[in-house]
Protein backbone atom coordinates (compact mmCIF):
# COMPACT_ATOMS: atom_id res chain seq x y z
CA UNK A 1 0.00 0.00 0.00
CA UNK A 2 1.09 3.54 -0.66
CA UNK A 3 1.68 6.12 2.02
CA UNK A 4 0.44 9.67 2.06
CA UNK A 5 1.89 12.42 4.22
CA UNK A 6 -0.20 15.52 4.86
CA UNK A 7 1.62 18.38 6.56
CA UNK A 8 0.40 21.46 8.39
CA UNK A 9 -2.99 20.16 9.51
CA UNK A 10 -4.66 22.55 11.93
CA UNK A 11 -4.80 21.47 15.57
CA UNK A 12 -8.60 21.82 15.54
CA UNK A 13 -8.86 19.37 12.62
CA UNK A 14 -6.63 16.85 14.38
CA UNK A 15 -8.74 17.21 17.52
CA UNK A 16 -11.96 16.61 15.58
CA UNK A 17 -10.42 13.61 13.79
CA UNK A 18 -9.33 12.18 17.13
CA UNK A 19 -12.87 12.53 18.56
CA UNK A 20 -14.42 11.07 15.41
CA UNK A 21 -11.99 8.12 15.44
CA UNK A 22 -12.76 7.50 19.11
CA UNK A 23 -16.52 7.48 18.38
CA UNK A 24 -16.00 4.89 15.64
CA UNK A 25 -13.51 2.92 17.78
CA UNK A 26 -10.73 3.33 15.22
CA UNK A 27 -7.25 4.79 15.17
CA UNK A 28 -6.86 8.23 13.62
CA UNK A 29 -5.03 6.63 10.68
CA UNK A 30 -7.88 4.19 10.04
CA UNK A 31 -10.43 6.99 10.39
CA UNK A 32 -8.60 9.06 7.77
CA UNK A 33 -8.39 6.03 5.45
CA UNK A 34 -12.14 5.49 5.83
CA UNK A 35 -12.86 9.18 5.13
CA UNK A 36 -10.73 9.02 1.97
CA UNK A 37 -12.38 5.77 0.83
CA UNK A 38 -15.82 7.29 1.34
CA UNK A 39 -14.86 10.49 -0.47
CA UNK A 40 -13.59 8.62 -3.52
CA UNK A 41 -15.88 5.59 -3.82
CA UNK A 42 -18.24 7.22 -6.33
CA UNK A 43 -15.50 8.68 -8.49
CA UNK A 44 -15.76 7.51 -12.07
CA UNK A 45 -12.45 7.00 -13.82
CA UNK A 46 -12.21 9.19 -16.87
CA UNK A 47 -12.57 7.31 -20.11
CA UNK A 48 -14.87 4.60 -18.81
CA UNK A 49 -17.49 3.32 -21.19
CA UNK A 50 -21.21 3.88 -20.97
CA UNK A 51 -21.87 0.36 -19.66
CA UNK A 52 -19.37 0.85 -16.83
CA UNK A 53 -20.94 4.18 -15.88
CA UNK A 54 -24.46 2.67 -15.89
CA UNK A 55 -23.29 -0.31 -13.81
CA UNK A 56 -21.61 2.06 -11.37
CA UNK A 57 -24.78 4.13 -10.99
CA UNK A 58 -26.97 1.08 -10.23
CA UNK A 59 -24.39 -0.94 -8.29
CA UNK A 60 -26.33 -0.75 -5.00
CA UNK A 61 -29.72 -1.45 -6.58
CA UNK A 62 -30.88 -4.98 -7.22
CA UNK A 63 -31.70 -8.29 -5.68
CA UNK A 64 -31.06 -8.86 -2.02
CA UNK A 65 -29.01 -11.90 -0.93
CA UNK A 66 -31.10 -15.05 -1.40
CA UNK A 67 -33.72 -13.26 -3.50
CA UNK A 68 -34.46 -14.80 -6.88
CA UNK A 69 -36.03 -13.60 -10.11
CA UNK A 70 -39.36 -15.34 -10.69
CA UNK A 71 -39.48 -17.29 -13.93
CA UNK A 72 -42.30 -16.47 -16.33
CA UNK A 73 -42.52 -19.75 -18.26
CA UNK A 74 -45.83 -20.68 -19.80
CA UNK A 75 -47.23 -17.15 -19.56
CA UNK A 76 -48.64 -15.89 -22.84
CA UNK A 77 -48.60 -12.20 -23.52
CA UNK A 78 -51.64 -10.53 -24.97
CA UNK A 79 -50.63 -8.51 -28.00
CA UNK A 80 -52.39 -5.14 -28.11
CA UNK A 81 -54.54 -4.34 -31.13
CA UNK A 82 -53.45 -1.07 -32.69
CA UNK A 83 -55.98 -1.17 -35.51
CA UNK A 84 -58.37 1.76 -35.57
CA UNK A 85 -61.85 0.18 -35.16
CA UNK A 86 -63.69 3.51 -34.90
CA UNK A 87 -64.17 3.96 -38.66
Secondary structure, 3 states (H helix, E strand, C coil): CCCCCCCCCCHHHHHHHHHHHHHCCCCHHHHHHHHHHHHHCCCCCCCCCHHHHHHHHCCCCCCCCCCCCCCCCCCCCCCCCCCCCCC
